[in-house]
Amino acid sequence: MATDMLTTIETAMYDAIAAAVEGPYFFTWGTINEPDMAKQEFPSAEIQLIEEDNLDIEGGANSGAYQNKANFEIIVKARLGNEVMSGTQVYEIHKELNKALSDLKKIFGVNYNLGGCYVIMYKGMRREFEPMGDLLVPKRMITMWSVWYLQDRSDPTTGADGA
């Protein structure tokens, strides 16, 4: 049975993050798409499809294919292994989140056309800030990505190029 394009792309993104190991990357990534916080290893990632837009010119088809842009968020969770004793301990987690962001940029910079798409583009990030709280509780960073791909109109499970 065929798999739809979005599932193929999401699975390829998952596999690329899961394949990252310390050495070429800052981290060997822990858990991906695990909703149970107790089972997560850090840094963790959660891949979320936010929306898909069709980019075809109005009034006409794109050569028998849908030209689509899917916007994803990859939610990164990281935590400190122990409390850092310094005047800036609240901000020590930022270093870990920055390294995680660098890993993701490298993962999708090298593998920019995963799962039959023709480009994965980094769009930005934001940190979720909690003014007070336990320093050992995982902190979140939301990264935004656009994935552009062509999808065959007669068989939407494949790319327009047959991929």
C-alpha positions in Angstrom: 0.0 0.0 0.0 1.3 3.4 -0.9 2.2 6.0 1.7 1.0 9.6 1.3 3.6 12.3 0.6 3.3 14.1 4.0 3.9 10.9 5.9 6.9 10.1 3.8 8.4 13.5 4.4 7.7 13.4 8.1 9.2 9.9 8.4 12.3 11.1 6.5 12.7 14.1 8.9 12.3 11.8 11.9 14.9 9.4 10.5 17.4 12.2 9.8 17.2 13.5 13.3 17.4 10.0 14.8 20.5 9.3 12.8 22.4 12.3 14.2 25.2 11.3 16.6 27.6 13.1 18.8 30.8 13.8 16.9 29.6 15.1 13.6 26.8 16.8 15.6 26.7 18.3 19.1 24.3 15.6 20.3 23.2 12.0 19.9 19.5 12.9 19.8 17.3 11.3 22.5 13.7 10.8 21.8 11.6 11.9 18.8 7.8 12.2 18.8 7.5 10.7 22.3 4.6 12.4 24.1 5.3 10.8 27.5 7.8 13.2 29.3 8.9 10.4 31.6 10.1 8.4 28.6 12.0 11.2 26.9 15.7 11.5 26.6 17.2 14.8 25.9 17.5 16.7 23.7 14.2 15.5 22.3 12.3 16.6 19.2 8.6 16.6 18.3 7.8 17.1 14.6 4.4 18.9 14.0 2.8 19.7 10.7 1.3 23.1 11.1 -0.3 23.8 7.7 0.0 22.9 4.1 -0.5 25.5 1.3 -1.0 24.9 -2.4 1.1 27.3 -4.4 -0.4 26.7 -7.9 -1.2 29.7 -9.9 -4.9 30.5 -9.7 -6.9 29.3 -12.7 -4.3 26.7 -13.8 -2.6 23.5 -12.8 1.1 23.1 -12.4 1.9 20.6 -15.1 -0.3 17.9 -13.6 1.1 18.4 -10.2 0.3 20.2 -7.0 3.0 22.5 -5.9 2.8 22.5 -2.1 4.5 24.1 0.8 4.1 22.4 4.2 5.1 24.4 7.3 6.4 22.3 10.2 7.5 23.1 13.7 10.1 20.9 15.4 9.7 21.4 19.1 13.1 20.8 20.9 13.2 20.0 24.6 16.5 20.2 26.4 17.5 20.2 30.1 20.6 20.6 32.2 22.1 17.6 33.7 22.7 19.4 37.0 22.2 22.8 38.4 24.9 25.2 37.3 26.1 27.4 40.1 26.7 30.8 38.5 25.1 34.1 38.4 23.6 33.3 35.0 22.3 29.8 35.7 18.9 30.6 34.3 20.5 31.1 30.9 22.8 28.1 30.8 20.1 26.1 29.0 20.3 28.5 26.1 23.7 27.1 25.2 22.2 23.6 24.9 19.2 24.9 22.9 21.6 26.8 20.5 23.6 23.6 20.0 20.4 21.7 19.3 19.4 24.4 16.7 22.8 24.1 15.0 22.3 20.3 14.8 18.9 20.7 13.1 20.3 23.3 10.7 23.1 20.9 9.8 20.8 17.9 9.5 18.4 19.7 7.1 21.2 21.6 5.4 22.9 18.4 4.3 19.6 16.5 3.8 17.6 19.3 2.2 15.5 17.1 -0.1 14.3 14.3 2.2 11.3 12.2 1.4 10.7 13.3 -2.1 10.6 17.1 -1.4 12.7 19.5 -3.3 13.8 21.7 -0.4 13.5 22.0 3.4 14.1 25.5 4.5 14.8 26.9 8.0 12.4 29.7 8.8 13.3 30.7 12.4 12.9 29.8 16.0 11.6 31.0 19.3 12.3 29.9 22.9 9.5 29.5 25.4 10.5 31.5 28.3 9.5 30.7 31.9 10.5 33.5 34.3 10.8 31.3 37.3 11.0 27.6 37.8 13.1 24.5 38.4 16.3 24.7 36.3 16.2 21.0 35.7 12.8 21.0 34.1 13.2 20.6 30.3 13.0 23.9 28.4 11.4 24.3 24.9 12.5 25.8 21.7 10.2 25.9 18.7 11.9 25.8 15.3 10.0 26.5 12.1 10.6 24.9 8.7 9.1 25.1 5.2 9.0 22.0 3.1 8.4 22.5 -0.7 7.3 19.6 -2.8 5.5 18.6 -6.0 2.7 16.1 -5.7 1.2 14.2 -8.6 -2.4 15.1 -9.2 -3.5 11.7 -10.4 -1.6 9.8 -7.6 -1.0 12.1 -4.6 1.0 9.4 -2.9 3.9 10.2 -5.3 5.9 13.3 -6.2 5.3 14.7 -9.7 8.7 13.3 -10.8 7.5 9.8 -9.7 9.4 9.9 -6.4 
